[in-house]
Amino acid sequence: MTELDGLGLAQLVRDKKISASELLDATLARAEKAQERINCFAALYPDLAREQIARCGPQGPYGGVPFVTKDLSVGVKGAPLTGGSRAYRDTVSAEDTTLTKRYREAGLVFFGSTTTPEFGLTLTTESTLYGQTRNPWDRTRIAGGSSGGAAAAVAAGVLPVAQASDGGGSIRIPAACCGVFGLKPSRGRVPMGPSRTEGWNGLSTVHVVSRTVRDSAALLDLTHGPETGSRYIATPPARPYLSELEKDPRPLRIALWRTAPNGTKPDADAAAGLEATAKLLESLGHIVVEAGPILNGEALGKAALFTISANIAAQLDEHGQARGRPVGDDEIEPITAGMVQLGRTVAMAELAKANNTFITAAIQYEHFLDAGGFDLTLSPTLHRAPDLLGTMALTADRQKMGEAVAGFAPHCAVFNQIGAPAMSVPLHWTAPTATAPAGLPIGMMFGARYGAEGLLLNLAGQLERAAPWAHRRPPEWAG
């Protein structure tokens, strides 16, 4: 069954070749095996899953397919939701979030949550609460962050698709680290309510990581659209996203954007992947031109730091008030504590300047596309292979951690800042090493105009047919 994607598993259930309960039991066995080796789950709650199956039965396009949410923001009623933080150690969701309800309507069965660093604040999935999530391609390496648990579970064959979120690359970076597909939707595309309809002043969005493009497209069809209180709505698609996979795109003009806004260039491994991807695109009839927008990387980085720090400070202040005592520094990671301190002192004018910086970048990006007649941009998702564990943890040396983060995936956050969609496609692996006998994945990232997820998925379907990846299995394979 591990060769099937989510839609394929749902078909098995509809055809009565396997029951939803049997499928859940098989998935749980794989989850427990993977947990022992790579530590990708924050919680498993099979009783809630069995109650859901008994109550609802398999229904919907994904009827009976086991599913997990990331342990951050997306709540399942009655299940733990800690955000990877000791400050939320005993928190249980009182209700389903809007996205959870849409997943339930699609037929997905919730059986657990995947690991995240505290509040999704770094590019590796390591926390004091849950420990280190390991990359199934090399257990000494990171699985990426902040949706590292989700990407590792999918890559290891536990399940074909898992919920993820992205506030600065947190869908695309783990997808790249673990060799799976990850699409970050446009701002306002997928619901984040009911209590908050946006995260980090709009930087964050939610969707999935998956082994196939088909599951990503199908689940975007089933979940996108406005919710109560939406202040903005992404451009409605011209046709179902799943239909974008039925035929190849027209010849596209793609800008190969090599140097990130902060001046970082890809290393030899990432550059090799970039060149190979460009050649693949040209063989498929697309035009690739080396070019990139000129953006103020220093200003964007400062704006993101101020915006995220202020939001985390506000969140913890609210949590302290709700429970009747302030959150202490001993309940959060050291780097988180520093960000909270910064967030409480950021001048209000700086937050306005930060938003203006993001708006300016969005305008500059689209002007660049228009001036060059470009449809998409191409960059490496990662500028180097996945790091060793510990280098980017929220408990690491602050200066060394900051330097590691700045050079790891510096193109990714731009698309959160401008609100546009982007995807990481698993098109390149490094040479084998002693600890990574099958090599390490390095994803290739494509960015589009706001609202143009359909074009990204159209190209992703073509790339998946031309250079398939779903058959690749890492050394840590739970299937």
Secondary structure, DSSP 8 states (H G I E B T S, - for coil): -TTS-HHHHHHHHHTTSS-HHHHHHHHHHHHHHHHHHH--EEEE-HHHHHHHHHHH-S-STTTT-EEEEESSS---TTSB--TT-GGGTT-B-SS--HHHHHHHHHT-EEEEEE--SGGG-SSS-EETTTEE-EETTEEEEE--SSSHHHHHHHHTTS-SEEEEEESSSTTHHHHHHHT-EEEE--TTSS---SS-SSBGGGTBEEEEEESSHHHHHHHHHHH-S--TT-S------SS-GGGGGSS-----EEEE--S-TTS----HHHHHHHHHHHHHHHHTT-EEEE------HHHHHHHHHHHHHHHHHHHHHHHHHHHTS---GGGS-HHHHHHHHHHTT--HHHHHHHHHHHHHHHHHHHHHHHHHT-SEEEEES-SSS--BTTTT-TTS-HHHHHHHHHHHSTTHHHHHHH---EEEE---B----SS-TT--B--EEEE-STT-HHHHHHHHHHHHHHS--TT---SS---
